[in-house]
Amino acid sequence: MSNLNIFKIGVGPSSSHTLGPMLAGNLFCQKIRNKLEKITKIQVCFYGSLSLTGKGHLSDRAIIWGLSGLEAKNLDTLTQETTIAKALKDKKLLLCGQKEIDFNYEKDLLFSKQFLLLHENGLTLKAIDSNGNILDEETYYSVGGGFVKTQQELQKIKENGIEKEENPDLKIIFNHSKDILDFCHKQGKNLIQASLEYELQFNTLEHINRYCLEIWTTMQEVYHNGIHPKNNTLPGKLKLHRRAPGLFSRLQATTDPLGIIDFISLYAIAIAEENASGAKVITAPTNGACAVNPAVLLYLKNHTVGFSDQKAVDFLLAAMLIGSLYKKNASISGAEAGCQAEIGVASSMAAAAMASVLGADAFIASNAAEIAMEHHLGLTCDPVGGLVQIPCIERNAFGAIKAIMAARMAMSRKSAPKVTLDEVILTMYNTGKDMNLKYKETSLGGLATTLSSIC
């Protein structure tokens, strides 16, 4: 399976709670397309974390967009608003973009506090005829990063232990960091080269470069939008004021020798605020952690010598390879493993990628990834008001700064590391599984309840 979709264009504020339900709606449309004539009603039920924080993360709106046949990459503000207005005010849903049916938000969109067994983010979709008969039904799981699995698909993964690559036709298979390091040692390659060799099994070099450049261009566009927003107040009950525009203005005249930290914070905050507004962003590898990798890229572009678009492509190749290890062996879902699975993974990816583009070999870059995750272990996911704002926006800045520190530490060390990347990935996953449910994107504990008086 190609790793390119570790980075993808989507909409905020959440990959698991916004992109995931939207994709589930798209997939269900494909499933019921030949039954549209008989379908008169659609019923949706959110479970677990999708239910508890769904409204703050726009899950309810995302499923309406998805069932309307809209795709995240092409979704603009006007289409978002008109589709929701049609569903809520007119009580009509243009199912799969083809057939108009009645839609009652209060009765057809259900929120259950029950948690399904396979994953914390579950939703069930039912297609019903005029007699109340269920014509089709599917349970989907939003497993993080905008990736969705059906009940059958996730059950198979759980039985196997990890999401292993089992294609016998592939010459190169990377299920663990040890596989990558062995390959690099034998072939004399770094992480960038190893990732490219792996991707060439699925796509042409031209497609890979074009895809990565589109991602990089969009990241820069999102940053620009973040420092020049149309609205200075983020949506939602917190009424949070955007900080990026003011920080950008102040930094134009800074002479502070530590001002570089403020620049990194600016890059991350501007992008994370765009995500919080529900705008277009890059899932990297999740929306909640969407600003870490681009902030490090912008640091390399604006504050180091010799950076180029090719370096950006190289960065993304190395980062996606590391991200794939977490996706296969652990989790990139805050609802499943806490914020360590989002900000922590993004920081780990960025650390390895930065080290790689600065010339580090695969062993050193892998150590950078390990260091970054090591210092995110145990990080909870406790969004205030179910919004991807507090503490999520600032956490992106800290994730980027930690990534840069981890890369520099790994590249300057003289001793051999004692902990491997595979070991820290397993530790992160086990820590997430041991973490109390109220600290995993449910808004039932931590800051989410400490600040409940303003929500």
C-alpha positions as CSV (number, residue, x, y, z in Angstrom):
1,M,0.0,0.0,0.0
2,S,1.3,3.4,-1.0
3,N,2.2,5.8,1.9
4,L,1.4,8.9,-0.1
5,N,-2.0,9.3,1.6
6,I,-0.3,9.8,5.0
7,F,-0.4,13.4,3.7
8,K,-3.7,14.4,2.0
9,I,-5.7,17.5,1.3
10,G,-8.8,17.8,3.5
11,V,-10.9,20.1,5.6
12,G,-10.7,20.8,9.3
13,P,-11.0,20.5,12.2
14,S,-10.4,16.7,12.6
15,S,-9.3,13.9,10.4
16,S,-10.9,11.2,12.5
17,H,-14.0,13.1,13.3
18,T,-14.5,15.2,10.1
19,L,-12.7,13.5,7.3
20,G,-13.5,10.0,8.5
21,P,-17.3,10.4,8.7
22,M,-17.3,12.2,5.4
23,L,-15.4,9.4,3.7
24,A,-17.7,6.9,5.4
25,G,-20.6,8.7,3.8
26,N,-18.8,8.5,0.4
27,L,-18.2,4.8,0.8
28,F,-21.8,4.1,1.8
29,C,-22.9,6.0,-1.3
30,Q,-20.8,3.6,-3.4
31,K,-22.4,0.7,-1.6
32,I,-26.0,1.7,-2.0
33,R,-25.8,3.3,-5.5
34,N,-27.8,0.5,-7.2
35,K,-30.5,0.7,-4.5
36,L,-31.1,4.5,-4.6
37,E,-34.6,4.1,-6.3
38,K,-35.9,2.3,-3.2
39,I,-34.2,4.3,-0.5
40,T,-36.4,6.9,1.2
41,K,-34.5,7.4,4.5
42,I,-30.9,7.3,5.8
43,Q,-30.2,6.8,9.5
44,V,-26.8,7.5,11.1
45,C,-25.6,6.6,14.6
46,F,-22.3,7.8,16.0
47,Y,-20.7,5.8,18.8
48,G,-18.1,6.5,21.4
49,S,-15.7,9.4,20.8
50,L,-17.5,10.3,17.6
51,S,-20.6,10.8,19.6
52,L,-19.1,12.6,22.6
53,T,-17.1,15.2,20.7
54,G,-18.7,14.9,17.3
55,K,-20.6,18.1,17.2
56,G,-17.5,20.2,18.2
57,H,-15.5,18.4,15.5
58,L,-18.3,18.8,12.9
59,S,-18.9,15.1,12.5
60,D,-22.6,15.7,12.1
61,R,-22.0,18.1,9.2
62,A,-19.3,15.9,7.7
63,I,-21.6,12.8,7.4
64,I,-24.2,15.0,5.6
65,W,-21.5,16.2,3.2
66,G,-20.3,12.7,2.6
67,L,-23.8,11.2,2.1
68,S,-24.4,14.1,-0.4
69,G,-21.6,12.7,-2.5
70,L,-19.2,15.6,-1.7
71,E,-15.5,14.8,-1.4
72,A,-13.2,16.6,1.1
73,K,-10.5,17.7,-1.5
74,N,-13.1,19.6,-3.5
75,L,-15.2,21.0,-0.7
76,D,-15.5,24.8,-0.6
77,T,-17.2,27.0,1.9
78,L,-20.3,27.8,-0.2
79,T,-21.0,24.1,-0.9
80,Q,-20.5,23.3,2.7
81,E,-23.0,25.9,3.8
82,T,-25.7,25.3,1.1
83,T,-25.6,21.5,1.7
84,I,-26.1,22.0,5.5
85,A,-28.8,24.6,5.0
86,K,-30.7,22.2,2.7
87,A,-30.4,19.4,5.3
88,L,-31.2,21.4,8.4
89,K,-33.7,24.1,7.2
90,D,-35.3,22.4,4.2
91,K,-35.0,18.9,5.8
92,K,-33.8,17.4,2.5
93,L,-30.7,15.4,1.6
94,L,-29.5,14.9,-1.9
95,L,-28.4,11.4,-1.3
96,C,-25.2,10.5,-3.2
97,G,-25.7,13.7,-5.1
98,Q,-28.5,12.1,-7.1
99,K,-31.7,11.5,-5.2
100,E,-33.5,13.9,-2.9
101,I,-34.9,12.3,0.3
102,D,-36.4,13.6,3.5
103,F,-33.9,14.2,6.3
104,N,-34.7,14.9,10.0
105,Y,-31.6,15.9,11.9
106,E,-33.1,15.1,15.3
107,K,-34.4,11.6,14.3
108,D,-32.1,10.5,11.5
109,L,-28.8,11.5,13.2
110,L,-28.3,9.7,16.5
111,F,-25.5,10.1,19.1
112,S,-24.9,7.0,21.3
113,K,-22.6,7.1,24.3
114,Q,-22.0,3.4,23.8
115,F,-18.4,2.4,22.6
116,L,-18.1,-0.3,19.9
117,L,-15.6,-3.1,20.6
118,L,-13.2,-2.6,17.7
119,H,-12.4,1.1,18.0
120,E,-13.4,4.2,19.8
121,N,-14.6,6.0,16.7
122,G,-17.5,4.0,15.2
123,L,-20.6,4.9,13.2
124,T,-23.4,2.8,11.6
125,L,-25.2,3.8,8.5
126,K,-28.6,2.4,7.4
127,A,-30.5,2.8,4.2
128,I,-34.2,2.3,4.7
129,D,-37.2,2.0,2.3
130,S,-40.7,3.5,2.6
131,N,-41.9,0.4,4.6
132,G,-39.2,0.8,7.2
133,N,-37.1,-2.1,5.9
134,I,-33.3,-1.9,6.1
135,L,-32.1,-2.2,2.5
136,D,-28.4,-1.9,3.4
137,E,-26.3,-1.3,6.5
138,E,-22.6,-0.9,7.3
139,T,-20.5,0.0,10.4
140,Y,-17.4,2.0,9.7
141,Y,-14.5,2.9,12.0
142,S,-12.6,6.2,11.7
143,V,-9.2,4.9,12.7
144,G,-7.3,8.2,12.5
145,G,-5.7,10.4,9.8
146,G,-8.9,10.3,7.7
147,F,-8.6,6.5,7.2
148,V,-11.8,4.5,7.4
149,K,-12.2,0.7,7.8
150,T,-15.4,-1.4,7.6
151,Q,-16.3,-3.8,10.4
152,Q,-14.8,-6.7,8.4
153,E,-11.6,-4.9,7.5
154,L,-10.8,-3.7,11.0
155,Q,-11.7,-7.2,12.5
156,K,-9.1,-8.7,10.2
157,I,-6.4,-6.2,11.2
158,K,-7.2,-6.8,14.9
159,E,-6.8,-10.6,14.4
160,N,-3.5,-10.1,12.7
161,G,-2.2,-7.8,15.4
162,I,-1.0,-5.0,13.1
163,E,-1.9,-3.7,9.6
164,K,0.9,-5.6,7.9
165,E,1.7,-5.3,4.2
166,E,1.1,-8.8,2.9
167,N,1.3,-8.3,-0.9
168,P,3.4,-11.2,-2.2
169,D,4.2,-9.2,-5.4
170,L,6.1,-6.5,-3.6
171,K,9.9,-6.8,-3.5
172,I,10.2,-4.2,-0.7
173,I,8.0,-4.5,2.4
174,F,8.5,-2.2,5.5
175,N,6.4,-3.3,8.4
176,H,8.9,-2.2,11.1
177,S,11.8,0.3,11.4
178,K,14.1,-2.7,11.7
179,D,13.1,-3.7,8.1
180,I,13.9,-0.2,6.9
181,L,17.3,0.0,8.7
182,D,18.3,-3.4,7.4
183,F,17.3,-2.3,3.8
184,C,19.2,0.9,4.1
185,H,22.3,-0.8,5.6
186,K,22.4,-3.4,2.8
187,Q,21.6,-0.9,0.0
188,G,23.6,2.1,1.3
189,K,20.5,4.3,1.3
190,N,18.9,6.8,3.6
191,L,15.2,7.1,4.6
192,I,14.4,9.4,1.7
193,Q,15.8,6.9,-0.8
194,A,14.2,3.9,0.9
195,S,10.8,5.6,0.9
196,L,11.1,6.5,-2.8
197,E,12.1,2.9,-3.7
198,Y,9.1,1.7,-1.8
199,E,6.7,4.2,-3.4
200,L,8.0,3.4,-6.9
201,Q,6.3,0.0,-6.5
202,F,2.9,1.8,-6.7
203,N,3.4,5.0,-8.6
204,T,5.7,6.6,-11.2
205,L,8.4,9.1,-10.1
206,E,6.5,11.8,-11.9
207,H,3.3,11.1,-9.9
208,I,5.2,11.0,-6.6
209,N,6.9,14.3,-7.2
210,R,3.7,15.9,-8.4
211,Y,1.8,14.7,-5.4
212,C,4.4,15.8,-2.9
213,L,4.7,19.2,-4.5
214,E,0.9,19.7,-4.4
215,I,1.0,18.8,-0.7
216,W,3.9,21.3,-0.1
217,T,2.2,24.0,-2.1
218,T,-1.0,23.6,-0.2
219,M,0.8,23.7,3.2
220,Q,2.3,27.1,2.2
221,E,-1.1,28.3,1.1
222,V,-2.7,27.2,4.4
223,Y,0.0,29.2,6.3
224,H,-0.6,32.3,4.1
225,N,-4.4,32.0,4.8
226,G,-3.6,31.6,8.5
227,I,-1.7,34.9,8.8
228,H,-4.3,36.7,6.6
229,P,-7.6,35.3,7.9
230,K,-11.0,36.6,6.8
231,N,-12.3,36.2,10.4
232,N,-10.2,36.9,13.5
233,T,-12.4,34.8,15.7
234,L,-12.5,31.0,15.5
235,P,-15.9,29.3,15.3
236,G,-17.4,27.6,18.3
237,K,-18.5,28.5,21.8
238,L,-15.0,29.4,23.0
239,K,-14.9,32.5,20.7
240,L,-11.1,32.1,20.6
241,H,-9.2,35.0,19.0
242,R,-6.7,34.1,16.3
243,R,-3.1,34.8,17.4
244,A,-1.2,34.2,14.2
245,P,-1.9,37.6,12.5
246,G,-0.6,39.6,15.5
247,L,2.4,37.3,16.0
248,F,3.3,37.7,12.3
249,S,3.2,41.5,12.6
250,R,5.3,41.6,15.7
251,L,8.0,39.3,14.2
252,Q,8.6,41.5,11.2
253,A,10.7,43.8,13.4
254,T,12.1,41.3,16.0
255,T,15.8,41.4,17.0
256,D,15.4,38.8,19.8
257,P,18.1,36.2,19.4
258,L,15.5,33.6,20.4
259,G,13.0,34.9,17.9
260,I,13.5,31.7,15.8
261,I,11.3,30.0,18.4
262,D,8.6,32.5,17.8
263,F,8.8,32.0,14.0
264,I,8.3,28.2,14.5
265,S,5.4,28.9,16.7
266,L,3.9,31.3,14.2
267,Y,4.1,28.7,11.4
268,A,2.4,26.1,13.5
269,I,-0.2,28.4,15.1
270,A,-1.3,29.9,11.8
271,I,-1.9,26.5,10.2
272,A,-3.5,25.0,13.3
273,E,-5.9,28.0,13.5
274,E,-6.9,27.4,9.9
275,N,-7.7,23.8,10.8
276,A,-9.7,24.9,13.8
277,S,-11.7,27.2,11.5
278,G,-12.8,24.2,9.4
279,A,-10.7,25.4,6.4
280,K,-8.6,23.4,3.9
281,V,-5.5,21.9,5.5
282,I,-3.1,19.0,5.0
283,T,-3.7,15.9,7.1
284,A,-0.2,15.3,8.4
285,P,-0.8,12.6,9.5
286,T,-4.0,13.9,11.3
287,N,-5.8,17.2,11.2
288,G,-5.3,17.7,14.9
289,A,-1.5,17.6,14.2
290,C,-1.7,19.2,10.8
291,A,0.8,22.0,11.6
292,V,3.8,20.1,12.9
293,N,5.3,18.9,9.7
294,P,4.6,22.1,7.7
295,A,6.0,24.3,10.5
296,V,9.3,22.3,10.4
297,L,9.3,22.6,6.6
298,L,8.8,26.4,6.8
299,Y,11.6,26.6,9.3
300,L,13.9,24.8,6.9
301,K,12.8,26.9,4.0
302,N,13.1,30.3,5.8
303,H,15.9,29.8,8.2
304,T,18.4,27.3,6.7
305,V,20.6,27.4,3.6
306,G,20.1,25.4,0.5
307,F,16.4,24.5,0.9
308,S,14.4,23.8,-2.3
309,D,11.2,22.2,-3.5
310,Q,13.1,19.0,-4.0
311,K,14.1,19.1,-0.4
312,A,10.4,19.5,0.5
313,V,9.6,16.4,-1.5
314,D,12.5,14.5,0.2
315,F,11.2,15.7,3.6
316,L,7.7,14.4,2.9
317,L,9.0,11.0,1.6
318,A,11.0,10.4,4.8
319,A,8.1,11.7,7.0
320,M,5.5,9.4,5.4
321,L,7.7,6.4,5.8
322,I,7.9,7.0,9.6
323,G,4.2,7.8,9.8
324,S,3.4,4.5,8.1
325,L,5.1,2.6,10.9
326,Y,2.9,4.2,13.5
327,K,-0.2,3.5,11.4
328,K,0.7,-0.1,11.0
329,N,2.0,-0.9,14.5
330,A,0.2,1.5,16.8
331,S,-2.3,4.3,16.1
332,I,-2.6,7.8,14.7
333,S,-6.0,8.3,16.5
334,G,-6.4,10.5,19.5
335,A,-9.5,8.7,20.4
336,E,-7.6,5.4,20.5
337,A,-4.2,6.4,22.0
338,G,-4.4,10.0,23.1
339,C,-2.7,13.0,21.6
340,Q,0.7,11.2,21.7
341,A,-0.8,9.4,18.6
342,E,-1.3,12.6,16.8
343,I,1.1,15.4,17.9
344,G,3.6,12.8,19.0
345,V,3.5,10.9,15.7
346,A,3.7,14.1,13.7
347,S,6.7,15.3,15.7
348,S,8.4,11.9,15.2
349,M,7.8,12.1,11.5
350,A,9.1,15.6,11.2
351,A,12.2,14.9,13.3
352,A,13.3,12.0,11.1
353,A,12.5,14.0,7.9
354,M,14.4,17.1,9.0
355,A,17.5,15.0,10.0
356,S,17.3,13.2,6.6
357,V,17.1,16.3,4.4
358,L,20.1,17.7,6.4
359,G,22.1,14.7,5.5
360,A,21.6,12.2,8.3
361,D,21.7,8.5,7.6
362,A,18.8,6.2,8.2
363,F,20.0,5.1,11.7
364,I,20.4,8.7,12.9
365,A,17.1,9.8,11.4
366,S,15.4,6.8,13.0
367,N,16.9,7.9,16.3
368,A,15.5,11.4,15.8
369,A,12.1,9.9,15.3
370,E,12.5,7.9,18.5
371,I,13.6,10.9,20.6
372,A,10.7,13.0,19.4
373,M,8.1,10.4,20.4
374,E,9.8,9.6,23.6
375,H,9.0,13.1,24.9
376,H,5.4,12.9,23.9
377,L,4.6,9.6,25.6
378,G,1.5,9.8,27.8
379,L,0.2,13.0,26.1
380,T,-3.6,13.1,26.6
381,C,-6.3,14.2,24.2
382,D,-8.6,16.5,26.1
383,P,-10.1,19.1,23.7
384,V,-12.0,21.8,25.5
385,G,-15.6,22.0,24.4
386,G,-14.9,19.2,21.9
387,L,-13.1,21.8,19.7
388,V,-9.7,21.4,18.1
389,Q,-8.5,24.6,19.7
390,I,-7.4,24.4,23.3
391,P,-4.9,22.8,23.8
392,C,-4.5,21.5,20.2
393,I,-3.3,24.7,18.5
394,E,-0.4,25.4,20.9
395,R,0.5,21.7,21.0
396,N,1.3,21.9,17.3
397,A,3.9,24.5,18.0
398,F,5.5,22.5,20.8
399,G,5.4,19.4,18.5
400,A,7.3,21.3,15.8
401,I,9.9,22.6,18.3
402,K,10.4,19.2,19.8
403,A,10.9,17.7,16.3
404,I,13.6,20.2,15.5
405,M,15.3,19.6,18.9
406,A,15.1,15.8,18.4
407,A,16.7,16.1,14.9
408,R,19.5,18.2,16.2
409,M,20.1,16.0,19.3
410,A,20.3,12.8,17.1
411,M,22.6,14.4,14.6
412,S,25.0,15.7,17.3
413,R,25.2,12.7,19.6
414,K,28.3,10.5,19.8
415,S,26.9,7.6,21.7
416,A,24.6,4.8,20.4
417,P,21.0,5.1,21.4
418,K,19.6,2.5,23.9
419,V,16.0,2.6,22.7
420,T,14.9,1.7,19.1
421,L,12.1,3.3,17.2
422,D,10.2,0.0,17.1
423,E,10.4,-0.1,20.9
424,V,9.1,3.4,21.4
425,I,6.2,2.8,18.9
426,L,5.1,-0.2,20.8
427,T,5.5,1.7,24.1
428,M,3.3,4.5,22.7
429,Y,0.6,2.1,21.7
430,N,0.6,0.3,25.0
431,T,0.5,3.6,26.9
432,G,-2.5,4.6,24.8
433,K,-4.3,1.4,25.6
434,D,-3.6,1.8,29.3
435,M,-4.7,5.5,29.2
436,N,-8.0,6.2,30.9
437,L,-10.9,6.7,28.4
438,K,-11.7,10.2,29.7
439,Y,-8.3,11.4,28.4
440,K,-8.8,10.1,24.8
441,E,-10.8,12.6,22.8
442,T,-14.0,12.3,24.8
443,S,-13.9,15.7,26.5
444,L,-14.7,13.8,29.8
445,G,-11.4,14.6,31.6
446,G,-8.3,16.8,31.8
447,L,-8.5,20.4,30.4
448,A,-11.9,19.6,28.9
449,T,-13.5,19.4,32.3
450,T,-11.2,21.8,34.1
451,L,-12.4,24.6,31.8
452,S,-16.0,23.3,31.5
453,S,-17.3,26.6,33.1
454,I,-16.6,28.5,29.8
455,C,-18.2,25.8,27.6
